Amino acid sequence: MKVFEKEVSYGNQIVLKSYKFAIRIVKFYKYYIDKNRNLEVIFKQLLRSGTSIGAKISESQSAFTKKDFIYKMGISLGEARETEYWLKLLNESNTINNDEYKSLYNDCEEISKLLTTIIKSAKQKSK
């Protein structure tokens, strides 16, 4: 069964990048879970944290206050850091190949850097 991926245009770089990253994580999970059922727990952790980044960012777009926005973006940053951890673990345990690791890790790291910048900027503006 093929899944049609409609291009979603949010007009917000971090929302779009995190959404596309979540799609990659879902596809990665679907591919690897069939190959490595014995590592299902780790792959599920990666799936949860990798998709949660975008979900929390999306949720933050409806924050009631600046403080609430910063808090929700901080949770997203924590999820991104957790995703980086699981990717490193899978790579260093030779479960995934280095090219896959680098590609996913670099995307996640870029999201982490954007989140850090957004959080710092929002904190400065709220002073």
VOBALO-657276 format. One record per residue (C-alpha): residue in three letters; x, y, z; residue number from 1. Coordinates in nm, 2 decimals. Example, Ala and Ser with C-alpha at 12.3 -4.5 7.8 and 13.67 -1.06 7.14 Angstrom:
<recs>
REC:ALA:1.23:-0.45:0.78:1
REC:SER:1.37:-0.11:0.71:2
</recs>
This chain:
<recs>
REC:MET:0.00:0.00:0.00:1
REC:LYS:0.14:0.33:-0.10:2
REC:VAL:0.09:0.64:0.12:3
REC:PHE:0.04:0.96:-0.06:4
REC:GLU:0.24:1.24:0.10:5
REC:LYS:0.08:1.57:0.03:6
REC:GLU:0.32:1.86:0.06:7
REC:VAL:0.21:2.05:0.37:8
REC:SER:0.30:2.42:0.38:9
REC:TYR:0.29:2.56:0.73:10
REC:GLY:0.48:2.88:0.65:11
REC:ASN:0.69:2.81:0.96:12
REC:GLN:1.03:2.66:0.92:13
REC:ILE:1.05:2.47:1.25:14
REC:VAL:0.70:2.34:1.21:15
REC:LEU:0.77:2.21:0.86:16
REC:LYS:1.12:2.07:0.94:17
REC:SER:0.99:1.88:1.25:18
REC:TYR:0.69:1.75:1.05:19
REC:LYS:0.92:1.62:0.77:20
REC:PHE:1.15:1.47:1.03:21
REC:ALA:0.86:1.29:1.19:22
REC:ILE:0.77:1.13:0.86:23
REC:ARG:1.13:1.01:0.82:24
REC:ILE:1.12:0.86:1.17:25
REC:VAL:0.80:0.68:1.10:26
REC:LYS:0.94:0.53:0.78:27
REC:PHE:1.26:0.44:0.95:28
REC:TYR:1.07:0.26:1.23:29
REC:LYS:0.85:0.07:0.98:30
REC:TYR:1.16:-0.05:0.79:31
REC:TYR:1.37:-0.15:1.09:32
REC:ILE:1.10:-0.30:1.31:33
REC:ASP:1.05:-0.59:1.07:34
REC:LYS:1.43:-0.65:1.06:35
REC:ASN:1.50:-0.63:1.43:36
REC:ARG:1.20:-0.73:1.64:37
REC:ASN:1.44:-0.80:1.93:38
REC:LEU:1.51:-0.43:1.95:39
REC:GLU:1.15:-0.32:1.94:40
REC:VAL:1.16:-0.14:2.27:41
REC:ILE:1.44:0.09:2.15:42
REC:PHE:1.28:0.15:1.81:43
REC:LYS:0.95:0.24:1.98:44
REC:GLN:1.14:0.49:2.20:45
REC:LEU:1.29:0.65:1.89:46
REC:LEU:0.95:0.66:1.72:47
REC:ARG:0.79:0.83:2.03:48
REC:SER:1.06:1.09:2.08:49
REC:GLY:1.12:1.16:1.71:50
REC:THR:0.75:1.22:1.64:51
REC:SER:0.69:1.40:1.96:52
REC:ILE:0.92:1.68:1.86:53
REC:GLY:0.69:1.81:1.59:54
REC:ALA:0.37:1.74:1.79:55
REC:LYS:0.49:1.96:2.07:56
REC:ILE:0.61:2.23:1.84:57
REC:SER:0.27:2.22:1.67:58
REC:GLU:0.10:2.24:2.01:59
REC:SER:0.32:2.54:2.11:60
REC:GLN:0.18:2.74:1.82:61
REC:SER:-0.14:2.77:2.02:62
REC:ALA:0.02:2.86:2.34:63
REC:PHE:-0.18:3.11:2.56:64
REC:THR:0.12:3.30:2.69:65
REC:LYS:0.49:3.35:2.60:66
REC:LYS:0.58:3.15:2.91:67
REC:ASP:0.36:2.86:2.79:68
REC:PHE:0.52:2.88:2.44:69
REC:ILE:0.87:2.87:2.58:70
REC:TYR:0.78:2.58:2.81:71
REC:LYS:0.63:2.38:2.52:72
REC:MET:0.93:2.45:2.29:73
REC:GLY:1.15:2.34:2.57:74
REC:ILE:0.97:2.01:2.59:75
REC:SER:1.03:1.98:2.21:76
REC:LEU:1.40:2.04:2.26:77
REC:GLY:1.41:1.77:2.53:78
REC:GLU:1.25:1.53:2.28:79
REC:ALA:1.50:1.62:2.02:80
REC:ARG:1.79:1.55:2.26:81
REC:GLU:1.63:1.21:2.35:82
REC:THR:1.60:1.13:1.98:83
REC:GLU:1.97:1.21:1.92:84
REC:TYR:2.05:0.97:2.21:85
REC:TRP:1.85:0.68:2.06:86
REC:LEU:2.01:0.74:1.72:87
REC:LYS:2.36:0.74:1.87:88
REC:LEU:2.28:0.42:2.05:89
REC:LEU:2.15:0.25:1.74:90
REC:ASN:2.46:0.36:1.54:91
REC:GLU:2.72:0.27:1.79:92
REC:SER:2.57:-0.07:1.85:93
REC:ASN:2.59:-0.13:1.47:94
REC:THR:2.22:-0.17:1.44:95
REC:ILE:2.19:0.10:1.17:96
REC:ASN:2.44:0.20:0.90:97
REC:ASN:2.64:0.51:0.93:98
REC:ASP:2.48:0.69:0.64:99
REC:GLU:2.13:0.65:0.78:100
REC:TYR:2.26:0.77:1.12:101
REC:LYS:2.43:1.08:0.98:102
REC:SER:2.13:1.18:0.78:103
REC:LEU:1.88:1.14:1.06:104
REC:TYR:2.11:1.28:1.33:105
REC:ASN:2.20:1.59:1.13:106
REC:ASP:1.84:1.67:1.07:107
REC:CYS:1.76:1.62:1.44:108
REC:GLU:2.06:1.83:1.54:109
REC:GLU:1.94:2.11:1.30:110
REC:ILE:1.60:2.10:1.47:111
REC:SER:1.76:2.12:1.81:112
REC:LYS:1.97:2.42:1.71:113
REC:LEU:1.66:2.60:1.57:114
REC:LEU:1.47:2.52:1.89:115
REC:THR:1.75:2.66:2.11:116
REC:THR:1.76:2.98:1.90:117
REC:ILE:1.38:3.01:1.92:118
REC:ILE:1.37:2.96:2.30:119
REC:LYS:1.65:3.20:2.36:120
REC:SER:1.49:3.46:2.14:121
REC:ALA:1.15:3.42:2.31:122
REC:LYS:1.31:3.45:2.65:123
REC:GLN:1.48:3.78:2.56:124
REC:LYS:1.16:3.92:2.41:125
REC:SER:0.97:3.84:2.73:126
REC:LYS:1.20:4.04:2.95:127
</recs>
